[in-house]
Amino acid sequence: MAAYGRQYRSPCPFTGYGRKRGAHSEAFGRSRGGFTSKIHVRCDNQGCPLGFVLTGGQVSDYKATDALMKLSVPPPKAMLADRGYDSDSFRQDLLIHGILPVIPSRKSRSAPQKTDWWRYRDRNRIERMFNKLKQMRRIATRYDKTALSFMSFLNLAAAKLWIRFFVNMT
């Protein structure tokens, strides 16, 4: 009887009671570069990571902003981000919480927003932090199958970046 129910219930294979499984639950997705995932990081003003959010490669950058802002760290005075995080709703949320958005406008935006380019220069600290993270081959290539194991290694790499602030401090 089980074979009959499976055979005629739907044209797709039985995956079990309507729950979603597969690559999207492990933060994998198709992008121009292939089957990848994106690492979204919230950093302090020195470029040290405070928390991570993983999304699939095809997911837009500003979809991870809610999760990044909910991290239990003190709120910043200014939020530095690249063009991928430029959305009106994200800018409004930042302003409501008293955070200055320092985000350049997208090229396709009809009414470009003003950007404080003097403050935006400090975003290179974030790019350098990503460079240090990607020096670890396991992060650069993402061999881990599950999001949990990849996030665990990201946290270990973040601890390695933080350790330089606590060594030889007298």
Secondary structure as GFF3:
##gff-version 3
##sequence-region A 1 170
A	DSSP	alpha_helix	2	9	.	.	.	ID=ss1
A	DSSP	three_ten_helix	23	26	.	.	.	ID=ss2
A	DSSP	beta_strand	29	31	.	.	.	ID=ss3
A	DSSP	beta_strand	34	43	.	.	.	ID=ss4
A	DSSP	beta_strand	49	56	.	.	.	ID=ss5
A	DSSP	three_ten_helix	61	64	.	.	.	ID=ss6
A	DSSP	alpha_helix	65	69	.	.	.	ID=ss7
A	DSSP	beta_strand	78	80	.	.	.	ID=ss8
A	DSSP	three_ten_helix	83	85	.	.	.	ID=ss9
A	DSSP	alpha_helix	88	96	.	.	.	ID=ss10
A	DSSP	beta_strand	100	102	.	.	.	ID=ss11
A	DSSP	alpha_helix	117	120	.	.	.	ID=ss12
A	DSSP	three_ten_helix	121	123	.	.	.	ID=ss13
A	DSSP	alpha_helix	124	134	.	.	.	ID=ss14
A	DSSP	alpha_helix	137	141	.	.	.	ID=ss15
A	DSSP	alpha_helix	147	163	.	.	.	ID=ss16
###
